[in-house]
Amino acid sequence: MRKGLIVTGIVSIVILIVVGSLIGSYNGLVSMNEDVNSGYAQIQNVIQRRADLIPNLVETVKGYASHESETFQAITEARSQISSANNPGELAEANDALTQSLGRLMVVVENYPELRANENFLNLQDELAGTENRISLERKKYNDAVRTFNTKVRSFPTNIIAGMFSFNQAEYFEADEGSQNVPEVNFDN
């Protein structure tokens, strides 16, 4: 009788340890997944802030360079891609398209010294630069959260729990190919 109670006690303790470990692993995955989701939402927020600043910048430039309609159209299209992005890859692609369009706009601005001296334009340009820094910071935070989550999802024995509860690896927020190359600006034309 006494042996039966000891065996039952040991089995109960082992079961409690296993269940506690499962619960802890599951809750850890949920927490890390929320960190990833929160990081992505913050990237969306900061990129949208940048996209919201752009119409004012474009309108300011239009006052000086109304004939640059192709550049203005490219910016408008890139902004709309940001709103329709459904995942980190699409958002990164839309963000890169917007960055390229803004680069072309800044080349246009170089041809108008009176625009570069415009206080409204300078303020908008400063806000845009600050937002660019925020985007970079939020991308890093997000990718760090993704790395931590993906490592946990792939590590044994948590990978078993992740598979049981459909926790899949998260997608990194990566720049498009070629975006590491510095654009060439040439005013000799």
Beta strands, then each sheet from edge to edge (+ up, - down):
end
